[in-house]
């Protein structure tokens, strides 16, 4: 299956270190060689990049790591194709516009019989993957229920995720540029960083970095991944059937959903 990477921050944070380690799972430390994609929400809008080459071999993947791109939200995906051809149109992240906002989405898993998910026609797959079909269906569900805040969206995604998980494995991340939502059906983890920042080591590349030299005293951000990215303590496993929302760098679906509206 695929590998997922997400990040949500309260102010722009460099994504280079996390991406440089993560890309090793795209052909070096993992079998995910069927392309990759990365999406960045920044103050100047949404930007994404796609390539059919394995991330470990791609000059584009190298550039994205070396450029130290600062972002508020990041979604990264390494593909191991199981449904749909190896084609740019089947490469995550997938995006759609609704209510004037860009939504970006990545998924890990496989859904048997996904064609039974009826689509309204508002959102139509451009490729042939189960994940993009599920994305269009999720947006239909969110639009039809008219969710008002992050807590309501998170609960609706949990309900929808439970249905999709009964069709196979469904781990996903979804963002509208303000909140990063995630649902786990099998295996996901997360880590929130804040001062005091330490020196950390990538489990995939062995690279070390002094976070204190890169982050301000008020910086708070959360990383999410299929498995931990670094050797530091603090990584927490998500439970199967759990949905979470992250805003301004930390979890907001339970403790302070109203923070999204401020």
C-alpha positions as CSV (number, residue, x, y, z in Angstrom):
1,X,0.0,0.0,0.0
2,X,0.9,3.7,-0.1
3,X,2.7,5.9,2.5
4,X,1.2,9.1,3.9
5,X,2.7,12.3,5.4
6,X,0.9,15.3,6.8
7,X,1.7,18.5,8.6
8,X,-0.3,21.3,10.2
9,X,1.3,24.4,11.7
10,X,0.4,27.7,13.4
11,X,2.9,29.6,11.2
12,X,4.9,28.7,8.2
13,X,7.3,25.8,8.9
14,X,10.0,24.4,6.7
15,X,9.0,21.0,5.2
16,X,12.4,20.0,3.9
17,X,13.7,17.8,6.7
18,X,10.5,15.7,6.9
19,X,10.2,15.3,3.2
20,X,13.9,14.4,2.7
21,X,13.4,11.5,5.2
22,X,10.0,10.5,4.0
23,X,11.0,10.2,0.3
24,X,13.3,7.3,1.2
25,X,10.2,5.2,1.6
26,X,9.5,5.8,-2.1
27,X,11.9,3.2,-3.5
28,X,14.7,2.9,-1.0
29,X,13.3,1.9,2.4
30,X,9.9,0.9,0.9
31,X,8.3,-0.5,-2.2
32,X,6.3,2.6,-3.0
33,X,7.7,3.2,-6.5
34,X,4.7,4.2,-8.5
35,X,5.0,7.9,-8.3
36,X,4.5,10.6,-5.6
37,X,2.8,13.9,-5.0
38,X,3.0,16.7,-2.5
39,X,0.6,19.5,-1.7
40,X,1.4,22.7,0.2
41,X,-1.1,25.2,1.6
42,X,0.8,28.5,2.1
43,X,-0.3,32.1,2.7
44,X,-0.2,32.6,-1.1
45,X,-2.5,29.7,-1.9
46,X,-2.3,26.0,-2.7
47,X,0.5,24.4,-4.7
48,X,1.1,20.8,-5.6
49,X,3.7,18.7,-7.4
50,X,3.4,15.2,-9.0
51,X,5.9,12.8,-10.6
52,X,5.6,9.2,-11.8
53,X,9.2,8.4,-10.8
54,X,10.0,6.9,-7.4
55,X,10.6,9.7,-4.9
56,X,14.1,8.4,-4.1
57,X,15.0,8.7,-7.8
58,X,13.2,11.9,-8.8
59,X,15.0,15.2,-9.3
60,X,11.7,17.0,-8.4
61,X,11.6,15.2,-5.1
62,X,15.2,16.3,-4.4
63,X,14.3,19.9,-5.3
64,X,11.3,19.9,-3.0
65,X,13.5,18.7,-0.1
66,X,16.4,21.1,-0.8
67,X,14.1,24.1,-1.2
68,X,12.9,23.9,2.4
69,X,9.4,25.0,1.4
70,X,7.7,26.8,4.3
71,X,4.0,25.8,4.6
72,X,1.1,25.9,7.0
73,X,-0.3,22.5,5.8
74,X,1.5,19.8,3.8
75,X,0.2,16.5,2.4
76,X,2.6,14.0,0.9
77,X,1.9,10.7,-0.8
78,X,4.1,7.8,-2.0
79,X,2.1,5.5,-4.3
80,X,2.2,1.7,-4.6
81,X,-0.5,1.2,-7.2
82,X,-3.2,-1.4,-6.5
83,X,-6.2,0.2,-8.3
84,X,-5.7,2.3,-11.4
85,X,-2.8,2.5,-13.8
86,X,0.5,4.3,-13.0
87,X,-0.5,7.6,-14.5
88,X,-0.3,11.3,-13.4
89,X,-4.1,11.5,-13.2
90,X,-4.0,8.7,-10.6
91,X,-1.3,10.3,-8.5
92,X,-2.2,12.0,-5.2
93,X,-3.0,14.5,-3.8
94,X,-6.3,14.9,-5.5
95,X,-8.0,18.3,-5.3
96,X,-11.4,19.8,-5.8
97,X,-13.0,23.2,-5.2
98,X,-16.1,23.7,-3.2
99,X,-17.6,26.9,-1.7
100,X,-14.6,28.8,-2.9
101,X,-12.1,26.6,-1.1
102,X,-9.6,24.1,-2.4
103,X,-9.7,20.7,-0.7
104,X,-6.7,18.4,-1.0
105,X,-6.8,14.7,-0.2
106,X,-4.5,11.7,0.1
107,X,-5.4,8.0,0.9
108,X,-3.7,4.8,1.8
109,X,-5.6,1.5,1.4
110,X,-7.8,-0.4,-0.9
111,X,-11.6,-0.4,-1.2
112,X,-13.3,-3.5,-2.6
113,X,-16.4,-2.7,-4.6
114,X,-16.0,1.1,-4.3
115,X,-18.2,1.6,-7.4
116,X,-21.3,1.1,-5.2
117,X,-20.6,4.6,-3.7
118,X,-23.1,6.7,-5.6
119,X,-21.8,10.1,-6.7
120,X,-24.1,13.2,-7.2
121,X,-22.2,14.5,-10.2
122,X,-20.9,17.6,-8.4
123,X,-17.5,15.9,-8.1
124,X,-16.3,13.5,-10.7
125,X,-13.2,11.3,-10.8
126,X,-10.7,12.2,-13.5
127,X,-8.7,9.0,-12.9
128,X,-9.5,5.4,-12.2
129,X,-8.5,4.9,-8.5
130,X,-10.7,3.8,-5.7
131,X,-9.2,6.6,-3.6
132,X,-10.3,9.4,-5.9
133,X,-13.8,7.9,-6.2
134,X,-14.0,7.9,-2.4
135,X,-12.8,11.5,-2.3
136,X,-15.6,12.6,-4.5
137,X,-18.1,10.7,-2.4
138,X,-16.7,12.2,0.8
139,X,-17.1,15.7,-0.6
140,X,-20.7,14.9,-1.6
141,X,-21.4,13.7,2.0
142,X,-19.9,16.9,3.5
143,X,-21.8,19.1,1.1
144,X,-25.1,17.4,1.7
145,X,-24.8,17.6,5.5
146,X,-23.7,21.3,5.5
147,X,-21.2,20.9,8.3
148,X,-20.5,24.2,10.1
149,X,-17.2,23.7,12.0
150,X,-14.2,21.4,12.3
151,X,-15.8,19.2,15.0
152,X,-18.9,18.6,12.8
153,X,-16.7,17.9,9.8
154,X,-14.5,15.5,11.8
155,X,-17.5,13.6,13.1
156,X,-19.0,13.3,9.6
157,X,-15.7,12.1,8.3
158,X,-15.6,9.5,11.0
159,X,-19.0,8.2,10.1
160,X,-18.1,8.1,6.4
161,X,-14.7,6.6,7.2
162,X,-16.3,3.8,9.2
163,X,-18.4,2.8,6.1
164,X,-15.3,2.9,3.8
165,X,-13.2,0.9,6.3
166,X,-15.8,-1.9,6.0
167,X,-14.8,-2.1,2.3
168,X,-11.2,-2.7,3.0
169,X,-8.4,-0.4,4.4
170,X,-9.0,3.3,4.5
171,X,-6.4,5.7,5.9
172,X,-6.7,9.3,4.7
173,X,-5.8,13.0,5.2
174,X,-8.0,15.8,3.9
175,X,-7.6,19.6,4.2
176,X,-9.4,22.8,3.2
177,X,-6.3,24.9,3.9
178,X,-7.3,25.7,7.5
179,X,-7.8,22.4,9.1
180,X,-6.1,19.0,8.5
181,X,-8.4,16.1,9.0
182,X,-7.4,12.5,9.2
183,X,-9.1,9.1,9.6
184,X,-7.4,5.8,10.5
185,X,-8.8,2.4,9.7
186,X,-5.5,0.5,10.3
187,X,-2.3,2.3,11.0
188,X,-1.5,6.0,11.5
189,X,0.5,8.1,14.0
190,X,1.0,11.7,15.0
191,X,3.4,14.0,16.9
192,X,3.0,17.6,18.1
193,X,6.2,19.8,18.4
194,X,6.5,23.0,20.4
195,X,9.2,24.7,22.5
196,X,11.6,23.6,23.8
197,X,12.7,22.1,20.5
198,X,15.4,19.4,20.4
199,X,17.8,17.8,17.9
200,X,16.0,15.0,16.1
201,X,17.0,12.1,13.8
202,X,15.2,10.8,10.7
203,X,14.5,7.1,10.9
204,X,14.7,6.8,7.1
205,X,17.7,8.9,6.2
206,X,19.7,9.2,9.4
207,X,19.8,13.0,9.0
208,X,20.0,15.0,12.2
209,X,18.5,18.5,12.6
210,X,18.4,21.1,15.4
211,X,14.8,22.2,15.5
212,X,15.5,25.1,17.8
213,X,17.5,26.7,15.1
214,X,14.6,26.5,12.6
215,X,11.6,27.2,14.8
216,X,10.5,30.3,16.7
217,X,9.5,30.2,20.3
218,X,5.8,30.4,19.4
219,X,5.9,27.8,16.7
220,X,3.6,24.8,17.2
221,X,3.1,22.1,14.6
222,X,1.9,18.5,14.2
223,X,3.2,15.8,11.9
224,X,1.2,12.8,10.8
225,X,2.5,9.7,9.0
226,X,1.8,6.1,8.4
227,X,4.7,5.2,10.8
228,X,6.9,7.5,12.8
229,X,9.4,9.7,10.9
230,X,11.9,10.3,13.7
231,X,13.3,8.5,16.7
232,X,12.1,11.2,19.2
233,X,9.5,10.3,21.9
234,X,6.0,11.6,21.6
235,X,4.7,9.8,18.6
236,X,1.2,8.6,19.3
237,X,-0.7,5.9,17.5
238,X,-4.2,6.5,16.1
239,X,-6.8,3.9,16.8
240,X,-8.7,2.1,14.1
241,X,-12.0,4.0,13.5
242,X,-10.6,7.3,14.9
243,X,-10.9,10.6,13.2
244,X,-9.0,13.8,14.2
245,X,-8.7,17.4,13.2
246,X,-5.7,19.7,13.5
247,X,-5.7,23.5,13.3
248,X,-3.0,26.1,14.2
249,X,-0.6,23.3,14.8
250,X,-2.4,21.1,17.3
251,X,-5.5,18.9,17.7
252,X,-8.7,20.9,17.7
253,X,-11.6,18.4,17.2
254,X,-12.0,17.6,20.9
255,X,-10.2,20.2,23.0
256,X,-11.1,23.4,21.2
257,X,-13.1,23.1,18.0
258,X,-14.1,26.7,18.2
259,X,-10.4,27.7,17.6
260,X,-10.9,27.1,13.9
261,X,-13.4,30.0,13.7
262,X,-11.2,32.5,15.4
